Amino acid sequence: MGNIARPLLDWYDAHARALPWRSPPGHPRADPYRVWLSEIMLQQTTVAAVRPRFEMFVERWPSVAALAAADEAELMAAWAGLGYYARARNLIACARVVAQTGAFPETEAGLRGLPGVGAYTAAAIAAIAFGERAAVVDANVARVVARLFAIAAPLPGAMETIRAATDTITPADRPGDFAQAMMDLGSSVCTPRRPACLACPLNTACMAYAAGMAEAYPIKPAKAAKPQRYGTIFWLEDAGKVLLVRRPPKGLLGGMRALPTGPWAAAPPVLEEAPVRSNWEMLPGTVGHVFTHFRLELALAIGQARGHAVAGEWWPVADLESAGLPTVFAKAAAEIRRVSA
């Protein structure tokens, strides 16, 4: 395949997205802290969702040393709504390692040793923050490369082939800009549906475009149906405050504040594992949420504490938004307050 980098970088110089964690083309490289923080936030999360949260984080914790010194519960609450909460736990663990050593490693191999930094994230930080030639492959880049090379193997099995193909076109000069240019091209031009091939700076080199089959790539396997689980959210109120608990440190939504909930099972558990014995009232309707590996339908139960001793913390209902509840619990709380108003 001919020179991909030159026309792509020319296009990027004119069309680069202005993002708060980026350094514009032609400027010094971005701060490694901002690059790392953005890459962790962007895992499985959209740019639109991350942008305001990123700006809040860097205002509150402007350096890796400041983040390393953060209260973990405070950080977890600030992360609420971004999902994949293991990332937040790894975020503060990584910050503490970097603060202790004094700086981020400057190589892809060195970055791989940090908590929460996998192959893609290490390559992205190495290229963007430190100018190391590295093959950076996120979902947008994978789509662009699968089309450029018309890679016929289905995902996810094709990823090694896609990474190898990306490596063959990654330049030694401006590797960070090249990686971000590929991301931007996939985001704005080489989109999943109806790609704007006529506007693409790489269309003369694209094998899928030449075959008139750009939208057919990358090849995706049929989606398996997600299993369905059921649970119950318990809203226990006392004098204008509601009971919140801290979820176990490991596992789904680990370490986050939450409303009490029984097991999430294949059949509705009703009042199983209710936090106290109470005259629980089951509200009409349910709240649904989709996780990566299953769908969840939650029944809603409300009760009064009436002097029961119970483990947890009592949070003012009027200030519940400040508790940093994960999305599934925030949705349930909003529905309970709406129905019981």
Secondary structure, DSSP 8 states (H G I E B T S, - for coil): ----HHHHHHHHHHH----TT---TTS----HHHHHHHHHHHTTS-HHHHHHHHHHHHHHS-SHHHHHTS-HHHHHHHHTTS--THHHHHHHHHHHHHHHHSS--SSHHHHTTSTT--HHHHHHHHHHHH--------HHHHHHHHHHTT--S-TTTTHHHHHHHHHHH--SSSHHHHHHHHHHHHHHTS-SSS--GGG-TTGGG-HHHHTT-GGG-S---------EEEEEEEEEEETTEEEEEE--SSSTTTT-EE--B---BSS--TTTT-SS----EEEEEEEEEE-SS-EEEEEEEEEE-TT---SSEEEEGGGGGGG---HHHHHHHHHHHHHH-
